[in-house]
Amino acid sequence: MTDPILDHPTLTARYFYPWPNQFDDPFFVQGDGFRLGCHYRHISDDLPTIIHFHGNGETVADYLGDFEDRIAGLGANLLLAEYRGYGMSDGEPGLAAMLDDVRLITEASGVPPEKIIFFGRSLGSLYAVHGVSLYPKAAGLIVESGLAEPLERILVRIEPHHVGATMDSLKESVARHLNQKRKIASFRGRLLILHTQNDDLVSVSHAENLYEWAQEPKELLIFERGDHNNIMAVNSESYFRAIAKFLSA
């Protein structure tokens, strides 16, 4: 799945911030001419598996250590998904092209959909929400500081003519590939949305819209403290308490 507008080199250069880094025991997922350097902490087949998609300014390595230990302590396996060109992955990132990687990573996990929780932070919400649209029987969806209107964030970085598009053709590409409203509305599993009231990059209105579009059972948790990039650090105890409650449900 590629798109000449959403995968245009100019948009890719302005939206993604890939850099290489190394970590022990990568879980490689093979694509067509590239491989993704993910990390898979598998504890037990009896536990649910969280597939986590990070933000565009992060890598898998940022979630090793404390985050994975906290998730393990709550009773879940954790597969940290990596993007093309990031960390130990090769290839080139692309907004639309990487939608295909959601299926690659999910199938590589070997976990049945009904035991998978897709978790997306910021940009990663595009891929987590796409995950539940591909696997409507997934156990759950967690969205942290996520995007309801991707077009808004794209227009922060480019004007349509920068990618050889008109406003109408750009809107059409976003609607075809990144329709968050349609995708999240089709999901019938459990949903948890986490956001901060004072998010300085992605307005809390995105969280409110995602919540409105989604089906029950759903929960919206808006933190009064923190911003886009420190939501977890500033609200650590209540953040993980919410995830623990979600897992127990």
Rosetta silent file (secondary structure, phi, psi, omega in degrees, C-alpha in Angstrom):
SEQUENCE: MTDPILDHPTLTARYFYPWPNQFDDPFFVQGDGFRLGCHYRHISDDLPTIIHFHGNGETVADYLGDFEDRIAGLGANLLLAEYRGYGMSDGEPGLAAMLDDVRLITEASGVPPEKIIFFGRSLGSLYAVHGVSLYPKAAGLIVESGLAEPLERILVRIEPHHVGATMDSLKESVARHLNQKRKIASFRGRLLILHTQNDDLVSVSHAENLYEWAQEPKELLIFERGDHNNIMAVNSESYFRAIAKFLSA
SCORE:     score description
SCORE:     0.000 S_00000001
   1 L     0.000  102.978  176.509    0.000    0.000    0.000 S_00000001
   2 L  -125.476  161.259  179.865    1.786    3.103   -1.210 S_00000001
   3 L  -143.662  126.724 -175.751    0.576    6.552   -2.138 S_00000001
   4 L   -64.131  -20.109  179.250    2.537    9.061   -4.254 S_00000001
   5 L   -89.584  -55.176 -176.264    1.321   11.941   -2.078 S_00000001
   6 L   -70.465  -22.761  177.862    1.545   10.524    1.460 S_00000001
   7 L  -105.004   16.676  179.069    4.821    8.732    0.675 S_00000001
   8 L   -62.830  139.519 -178.086    6.340   11.684   -1.201 S_00000001
   9 H   -55.572  -32.840 -179.981   10.002   12.237   -0.209 S_00000001
  10 H   -67.722  -44.268  178.089    9.314   15.800    0.916 S_00000001
  11 H   -66.691  -40.936  177.971    6.592   14.767    3.354 S_00000001
  12 H   -58.774  -44.584 -178.045    8.688   11.835    4.547 S_00000001
  13 H   -65.633  -29.409 -176.685   11.656   14.119    5.239 S_00000001
  14 H   -94.603  -16.331 -176.546    9.520   16.546    7.236 S_00000001
  15 H  -101.388  -31.393 -174.613    7.378   14.043    9.137 S_00000001
  16 L  -109.833  147.828 -179.172    9.841   11.333   10.125 S_00000001
  17 L  -130.335   64.705 -176.388   13.025   11.580   12.177 S_00000001
  18 L   -75.646  143.573  170.370   14.734    8.198   11.801 S_00000001
  19 L  -149.823  151.885 -177.415   18.107    7.490   13.321 S_00000001
  20 E   -82.587  145.071  166.371   19.992    4.242   13.911 S_00000001
  21 L  -155.361  164.572 -174.306   20.611    2.677   17.283 S_00000001
  22 L  -119.092  149.453  172.640   21.363   -0.802   18.564 S_00000001
  23 L  -151.124  163.967 -176.899   19.907   -2.956   21.322 S_00000001
  24 L   -76.374  148.604  172.067   20.185   -6.566   22.406 S_00000001
  25 L    55.030   54.273  175.323   17.979   -9.359   21.075 S_00000001
  26 L   -65.243  149.869  175.554   16.117   -7.585   18.252 S_00000001
  27 E  -107.443  100.383 -174.377   13.034   -9.308   16.873 S_00000001
  28 E   -83.908  134.875  175.849   13.385   -8.893   13.126 S_00000001
  29 E  -116.749  122.633 -174.388   10.303   -8.819   10.921 S_00000001
  30 E   -85.663  128.658  172.866   10.977   -9.342    7.229 S_00000001
  31 L  -110.873 -168.268  179.946    9.299   -7.122    4.654 S_00000001
  32 L   -85.726   91.347 -179.649    9.646   -6.875    0.884 S_00000001
  33 L    88.339    9.791  177.471   13.205   -5.612    0.545 S_00000001
  34 L  -154.220  164.771  171.741   13.529   -4.389    4.132 S_00000001
  35 E  -137.720  150.594 -175.382   13.389   -5.704    7.661 S_00000001
  36 E  -106.193  126.381 -179.080   12.070   -4.136   10.846 S_00000001
  37 E   -90.212   79.668 -178.175   14.138   -4.252   14.034 S_00000001
  38 E   -87.367 -179.755  174.727   11.407   -4.731   16.635 S_00000001
  39 E  -135.522  131.897 -174.500   11.681   -5.983   20.218 S_00000001
  40 E  -127.492  110.085  174.008    9.502   -8.780   21.597 S_00000001
  41 E  -100.374   99.373 -177.873    9.279   -9.522   25.298 S_00000001
  42 L  -103.288  120.309 -178.098    7.239  -12.697   25.432 S_00000001
  43 L  -100.290  -47.718 -176.132    6.446  -13.978   28.904 S_00000001
  44 L  -159.666  143.458  175.039    3.624  -16.465   28.379 S_00000001
  45 L   -65.858  -18.102 -177.978    1.165  -17.571   25.712 S_00000001
  46 L   -79.314  -13.861 -177.296   -1.543  -17.224   28.351 S_00000001
  47 L   -95.796  154.684  171.831   -1.108  -13.446   28.567 S_00000001
  48 L   -67.669  158.072  178.384   -2.363  -10.777   26.154 S_00000001
  49 E  -117.366  123.931  174.241    0.206   -9.196   23.860 S_00000001
  50 E   -90.425  125.759  171.117    0.509   -5.439   23.449 S_00000001
  51 E  -103.766  113.689 -169.613    1.827   -4.327   20.051 S_00000001
  52 E  -107.515  129.034  177.008    3.146   -0.812   20.615 S_00000001
  53 E  -113.548  119.510 -173.747    3.751    1.827   17.929 S_00000001
  54 L   -84.979 -179.285  179.432    5.823    4.810   19.102 S_00000001
  55 L   -79.043  172.577 -174.285    5.902    8.453   18.011 S_00000001
  56 L   -74.938  -14.429  178.204    7.806    9.846   15.024 S_00000001
  57 L  -106.476   21.998 -176.830   10.619   11.242   17.176 S_00000001
  58 L  -129.109  172.456  171.265   11.260    8.025   19.099 S_00000001
  59 L  -136.677  170.209  176.527   12.636    4.532   18.526 S_00000001
  60 H   -52.647  -39.667 -175.857   12.032    1.119   20.054 S_00000001
  61 H   -58.891  -26.302  179.246   15.087    1.629   22.261 S_00000001
  62 H   -67.104  -17.826 -176.011   13.298    4.448   24.098 S_00000001
  63 H  -107.945    5.215  173.714   10.805    1.910   25.467 S_00000001
  64 L   -79.099  152.181  179.252   13.279   -0.696   26.683 S_00000001
  65 L    92.360 -116.874 -170.168   13.818   -0.891   30.408 S_00000001
  66 H   -60.010  -48.186 -177.065   11.247    0.859   32.579 S_00000001
  67 H   -61.394  -49.716 -177.683    8.312    0.858   30.149 S_00000001
  68 H   -66.540  -34.123  177.657    8.644   -2.794   29.179 S_00000001
  69 H   -66.020  -39.870  179.103    9.229   -3.773   32.804 S_00000001
  70 H   -65.198  -42.497  178.962    6.076   -1.958   33.901 S_00000001
  71 H   -64.057  -43.627  178.091    4.027   -3.623   31.158 S_00000001
  72 H   -60.481  -40.751  179.475    5.446   -7.034   32.055 S_00000001
  73 H   -65.215  -23.344  177.531    4.600   -6.374   35.692 S_00000001
  74 H   -84.180   -9.228  176.797    0.993   -5.703   34.713 S_00000001
  75 L    94.786   49.996  177.493    0.781   -9.114   33.059 S_00000001
  76 L  -146.964  145.302  166.997    1.226   -8.640   29.321 S_00000001
  77 E   -73.842  157.363 -177.957    3.674   -9.573   26.621 S_00000001
  78 E  -136.969  121.423  173.335    5.076   -6.583   24.729 S_00000001
  79 E  -111.439  110.670  178.429    6.030   -6.303   21.073 S_00000001
  80 E   -87.607  110.209 -176.918    7.639   -2.923   20.380 S_00000001
  81 E   -80.141  138.177  176.610    7.079   -2.237   16.694 S_00000001
  82 L  -111.576  154.072 -179.926    9.738   -0.333   14.770 S_00000001
  83 L   -94.716  159.659  175.855    9.352    1.805   11.666 S_00000001
  84 L   -59.286  133.909  177.688   11.297    1.558    8.444 S_00000001
  85 L    84.150  -10.466 -178.360   14.601    3.395    8.704 S_00000001
  86 L   -97.470  148.227  171.434   14.440    3.705   12.498 S_00000001
  87 E    57.508 -117.853 -179.481   16.668    1.984   15.053 S_00000001
  88 L  -102.213   15.346  177.460   17.795   -1.370   13.689 S_00000001
  89 L   -92.226  156.129  168.956   15.406   -1.300   10.723 S_00000001
  90 L  -114.735 -173.132 -174.165   16.297   -0.546    7.152 S_00000001
  91 L    90.356 -178.348 -179.759   14.148    0.845    4.355 S_00000001
  92 L  -119.422  133.180  179.063   12.544    4.265    4.094 S_00000001
  93 L   -67.900  158.157  176.483    9.576    5.417    6.176 S_00000001
  94 L  -165.418  134.493 -174.622    6.319    6.464    4.536 S_00000001
  95 L   -56.403  -49.318 -178.153    2.939    7.362    6.015 S_00000001
  96 L   -82.606  -41.287 -175.600    0.898    5.106    3.757 S_00000001
  97 L   -58.365  -38.222 -175.437    3.504    2.474    2.939 S_00000001
  98 L   -75.013   -7.976  172.340    4.018    1.578    6.596 S_00000001
  99 H   -60.278  -34.069  178.037    0.353    0.697    7.027 S_00000001
 100 H   -64.222  -26.736 -176.936    1.294   -2.609    5.397 S_00000001
 101 H   -70.315  -20.354  178.589    3.831   -3.226    8.155 S_00000001
 102 H   -60.970  -44.320  178.830    1.061   -3.529   10.750 S_00000001
 103 H   -68.082  -41.022  179.025    0.000   -6.846    9.259 S_00000001
 104 H   -56.983  -47.787 -177.231    3.617   -8.021    8.891 S_00000001
 105 H   -67.561  -42.603 -179.129    4.341   -7.335   12.571 S_00000001
 106 H   -63.134  -44.502  179.925    1.065   -8.800   13.798 S_00000001
 107 H   -68.040  -35.476  178.889    1.527  -12.016   11.844 S_00000001
 108 H   -66.399  -25.752 -179.869    5.153  -12.300   12.950 S_00000001
 109 H   -64.960  -29.453 -177.352    4.014  -12.172   16.591 S_00000001
 110 L    74.194   12.048 -176.769    2.246  -15.502   16.185 S_00000001
 111 L   -99.684  134.369  176.436   -0.504  -14.280   18.517 S_00000001
 112 L   -65.067  144.374 -175.259   -4.197  -14.707   17.631 S_00000001
 113 H   -53.201  -34.658 -176.493   -5.945  -11.335   17.187 S_00000001
 114 H   -69.295   -5.148  175.983   -8.281  -11.904   20.114 S_00000001
 115 H  -114.872   12.895 -177.952   -5.246  -11.783   22.431 S_00000001
 116 E  -107.379  136.246  170.685   -3.677   -8.659   20.897 S_00000001
 117 E  -114.896  118.478  175.775   -3.958   -5.096   22.197 S_00000001
 118 E   -85.252  134.997 -175.167   -2.810   -2.456   19.725 S_00000001
 119 E  -132.611  119.115 -179.296   -1.199    0.558   21.420 S_00000001
 120 E  -126.384  130.199  176.325   -0.309    3.719   19.502 S_00000001
 121 E  -107.935  128.900  175.496    1.357    6.866   20.756 S_00000001
 122 L    54.376 -122.235  177.377    1.114   10.115   18.720 S_00000001
 123 L   -53.112  -35.929 -178.894    1.948    9.179   15.095 S_00000001
 124 H   -60.584  -18.069  177.094    1.801    5.547   16.190 S_00000001
 125 H   -63.342  -28.779  177.654   -1.939    5.940   16.721 S_00000001
 126 H   -61.209  -39.408 -176.015   -2.333    5.834   12.926 S_00000001
 127 H   -83.936  -32.616  175.937   -0.888    2.332   12.878 S_00000001
 128 H   -67.650  -44.446  178.392   -2.584    1.085   16.034 S_00000001
 129 H   -65.780  -37.542  174.685   -5.996    2.220   14.796 S_00000001
 130 H   -61.302  -35.900  179.109   -5.210    0.646   11.430 S_00000001
 131 H   -59.014  -45.059 -179.278   -4.431   -2.542   13.353 S_00000001
 132 H   -72.914  -21.843  175.026   -7.912   -2.817   14.835 S_00000001
 133 H   -74.194  -31.023  176.126   -9.415   -2.105   11.414 S_00000001
 134 H   -77.060  -34.445 -175.353   -7.451   -5.060   10.032 S_00000001
 135 L  -125.694   77.451 -175.681   -8.214   -7.252   13.051 S_00000001
 136 L   -64.021  -13.780  176.585  -11.670   -6.303   14.346 S_00000001
 137 L   -93.131   10.566  177.213  -11.545   -9.184   16.844 S_00000001
 138 L   -57.011  151.185 -176.256   -8.481   -7.700   18.557 S_00000001
 139 L   -68.653  -32.449 -176.682   -8.732   -7.661   22.345 S_00000001
 140 E  -173.890  174.466 -179.806   -8.271   -3.926   22.669 S_00000001
 141 E  -142.223  129.156  172.829   -6.871   -0.578   21.572 S_00000001
 142 E  -118.666  128.864  179.539   -4.926    2.001   23.592 S_00000001
 143 E  -121.639  121.227  177.974   -4.325    5.441   22.088 S_00000001
 144 E  -114.040  121.990  177.508   -1.920    7.871   23.757 S_00000001
 145 L    51.298   44.248 -170.176   -1.754   11.486   22.524 S_00000001
 146 L   -88.220  172.712 -175.634   -3.241   10.217   19.285 S_00000001
 147 L  -104.059  127.921  171.164   -4.404   11.765   16.033 S_00000001
 148 L   -96.480  -35.871 -176.218   -8.022   12.062   14.961 S_00000001
 149 L  -121.878   86.182 -178.827   -7.365   14.362   11.981 S_00000001
 150 H   -59.380  -31.655 -178.840   -4.062   13.414   10.295 S_00000001
 151 H   -57.816  -38.908  179.673   -4.565   16.069    7.623 S_00000001
 152 H   -57.709  -45.105 -178.617   -4.180   18.783   10.254 S_00000001
 153 H   -72.319  -33.347  177.276   -0.756   17.486   11.274 S_00000001
 154 H   -64.363  -40.992 -177.265    0.352   16.970    7.663 S_00000001
 155 H   -72.516  -13.332  171.536   -0.486   20.576    6.796 S_00000001
 156 H   -68.692  -27.845 -171.977    1.750   21.740    9.649 S_00000001
 157 H  -102.764  -29.576 -177.434    4.678   20.304    7.680 S_00000001
 158 L  -141.929  161.666  164.346    3.860   20.814    4.003 S_00000001
 159 L  -102.896  152.735 -174.451    1.620   22.637    1.584 S_00000001
 160 H   -51.467  -39.264 -176.326   -0.076   20.464   -1.048 S_00000001
 161 H   -67.723  -18.909  177.058    2.106   21.705   -3.915 S_00000001
 162 H   -65.026  -23.748 -178.686    5.223   20.525   -2.040 S_00000001
 163 H  -116.893   23.126  177.019    4.146   16.937   -2.732 S_00000001
 164 L    68.084   31.630 -175.231    2.725   17.499   -6.211 S_00000001
 165 L  -126.073  164.403  165.377   -0.849   17.644   -4.976 S_00000001
 166 L   -99.113  169.030  176.966   -3.816   19.937   -4.759 S_00000001
 167 H   -60.596  -39.045 -179.615   -5.686   20.380   -1.530 S_00000001
 168 H   -65.400  -42.615 -178.646   -8.447   18.167   -2.887 S_00000001
 169 H   -71.159  -32.780  174.996   -6.087   15.365   -3.923 S_00000001
 170 H   -65.292  -45.262  177.784   -4.267   15.537   -0.579 S_00000001
 171 H   -59.849  -39.293 -178.603   -7.571   15.307    1.264 S_00000001
 172 H   -66.014  -40.654  178.223   -8.563   12.352   -0.900 S_00000001
 173 H   -64.459  -43.281  178.749   -5.325   10.488   -0.120 S_00000001
 174 H   -63.231  -43.854 -179.774   -5.727   11.067    3.605 S_00000001
 175 H   -63.566  -34.323 -177.640   -9.358    9.965    3.492 S_00000001
 176 H   -74.380  -38.914 -172.913   -8.437    6.793    1.586 S_00000001
 177 H  -105.574  -29.986 -168.947   -5.554    5.679    3.796 S_00000001
 178 L  -126.088   42.147 -178.800   -5.810    7.486    7.141 S_00000001
 179 L   -82.740   88.957 -176.664   -9.503    7.754    7.908 S_00000001
 180 H   -64.394  -35.928 -179.104   -9.356    7.507   11.686 S_00000001
 181 H   -62.755  -49.010 -179.330  -13.078    8.044   12.103 S_00000001
 182 H   -64.457  -43.312 -175.362  -14.053    5.151    9.873 S_00000001
 183 H   -67.181  -46.532 -176.045  -11.417    2.812   11.271 S_00000001
 184 H   -73.368  -29.601  179.375  -12.055    3.391   14.964 S_00000001
 185 H   -69.204  -22.569 -178.398  -15.830    3.352   14.520 S_00000001
 186 L   -83.354   -9.467 -175.563  -15.621   -0.149   13.050 S_00000001
 187 L   -88.423  135.896 -178.359  -13.909   -1.576   16.146 S_00000001
 188 L  -112.507    2.649  179.633  -16.028   -3.302   18.795 S_00000001
 189 L   -83.775 -175.453 -177.306  -13.312   -4.153   21.326 S_00000001
 190 E   -76.286  140.322 -175.946  -12.284   -2.289   24.459 S_00000001
 191 E  -129.427  136.205  172.191  -10.734    1.175   23.998 S_00000001
 192 E  -128.121  125.969  177.732   -8.624    3.391   26.270 S_00000001
 193 E  -115.460  126.833 -179.682   -7.651    6.913   25.194 S_00000001
 194 E  -117.684  131.912 -178.966   -4.965    8.811   27.121 S_00000001
 195 E  -156.777  162.386  173.198   -4.227   12.503   26.494 S_00000001
 196 E  -107.329  146.541  179.421   -3.201   15.636   28.364 S_00000001
 197 L   -60.820  -32.047 -173.899   -5.370   18.714   28.616 S_00000001
 198 L  -108.805   31.796  177.621   -2.383   20.874   27.716 S_00000001
 199 L   -56.979  122.952 -174.715   -0.916   18.862   24.835 S_00000001
 200 L   -90.130   -4.024  179.109    1.187   21.394   22.959 S_00000001
 201 L  -117.567  -44.446 -179.205    1.373   19.455   19.674 S_00000001
 202 L  -120.741  108.559 -175.431   -1.837   17.462   19.291 S_00000001
 203 L   -54.864  148.034  177.189   -4.856   19.223   20.762 S_00000001
 204 H   -60.329  -17.975  177.071   -6.985   17.369   23.286 S_00000001
 205 H   -61.814  -27.242  176.423   -9.796   17.750   20.758 S_00000001
 206 H   -63.155  -45.099  178.447   -8.225   14.850   18.850 S_00000001
 207 H   -62.735  -42.659 -178.960   -8.763   12.573   21.850 S_00000001
 208 H   -64.013  -38.521  178.194  -12.309   13.837   22.284 S_00000001
 209 H   -68.417  -44.697  178.110  -13.122   13.160   18.636 S_00000001
 210 H   -58.339  -43.043  179.328  -11.661    9.656   18.701 S_00000001
 211 H   -62.753  -43.827 -179.294  -13.684    8.917   21.815 S_00000001
 212 H   -62.811  -40.017 -176.696  -16.876   10.263   20.252 S_00000001
 213 H   -73.674  -24.720 -171.827  -16.431    8.190   17.096 S_00000001
 214 L   -79.174  158.476  176.022  -15.650    4.946   18.927 S_00000001
 215 L   -88.775  159.755  170.606  -18.049    2.261   20.074 S_00000001
 216 L   -70.785  153.226    1.022  -18.441    1.074   23.659 S_00000001
 217 L   -82.464  137.747 -176.560  -16.728   -0.143   25.780 S_00000001
 218 E  -149.284  153.882  177.423  -14.477    2.905   25.881 S_00000001
 219 E  -140.971  137.203  176.558  -12.735    5.190   28.345 S_00000001
 220 E  -116.485  119.854  179.561  -11.248    8.667   27.901 S_00000001
 221 E  -117.942  112.076  179.715   -8.662    9.748   30.474 S_00000001
 222 E  -104.926  119.317  179.307   -7.507   13.378   30.242 S_00000001
 223 E   -86.558  139.705  178.181   -4.558   14.281   32.468 S_00000001
 224 L   -81.010  -20.507 -177.237   -4.342   17.789   33.888 S_00000001
 225 L  -107.630  153.264  173.676   -0.557   17.637   34.105 S_00000001
 226 L    90.146  174.944  178.292    2.064   17.260   31.404 S_00000001
 227 L  -136.238 -161.836 -171.632    2.211   17.809   27.665 S_00000001
 228 L   -59.205  -40.943 -171.386    2.644   15.798   24.489 S_00000001
 229 L   -99.302   -1.532  176.974    6.105   14.474   25.223 S_00000001
 230 L  -130.161   20.684 -178.510    6.002   13.893   28.973 S_00000001
 231 H   -54.252  -43.836 -177.665    2.487   12.531   29.507 S_00000001
 232 H   -73.444  -44.025 -176.460    3.814    9.193   30.782 S_00000001
 233 H   -64.673  -42.109 -175.738    6.652   10.590   32.912 S_00000001
 234 H   -75.625  -29.967 -175.123    4.559   13.240   34.655 S_00000001
 235 L  -116.506   32.695 -168.263    1.553   10.982   35.235 S_00000001
 236 H   -50.295  -51.866 -173.852    3.380    7.685   35.689 S_00000001
 237 H   -66.787  -46.068 -179.895    1.336    6.128   38.468 S_00000001
 238 H   -71.471  -31.154  177.148   -2.102    7.053   37.130 S_00000001
 239 H   -60.846  -53.867 -177.965   -0.959    6.249   33.569 S_00000001
 240 H   -74.527  -25.888  174.683    0.031    2.677   34.405 S_00000001
 241 H   -64.718  -39.473  177.848   -2.891    2.284   36.784 S_00000001
 242 H   -64.900  -39.544  178.514   -5.224    3.001   33.857 S_00000001
 243 H   -68.195  -38.468  177.302   -3.444    0.415   31.729 S_00000001
 244 H   -61.425  -43.718  177.322   -3.644   -2.110   34.562 S_00000001
 245 H   -61.909  -41.643  178.970   -7.392   -1.528   34.840 S_00000001
 246 H   -61.457  -46.087 -179.148   -7.717   -1.896   31.069 S_00000001
 247 H   -65.123  -38.621 -178.440   -5.836   -5.204   31.084 S_00000001
 248 H   -69.141  -24.847  179.551   -7.858   -6.595   33.961 S_00000001
 249 L   -78.660    0.000    0.000  -11.079   -5.798   32.104 S_00000001
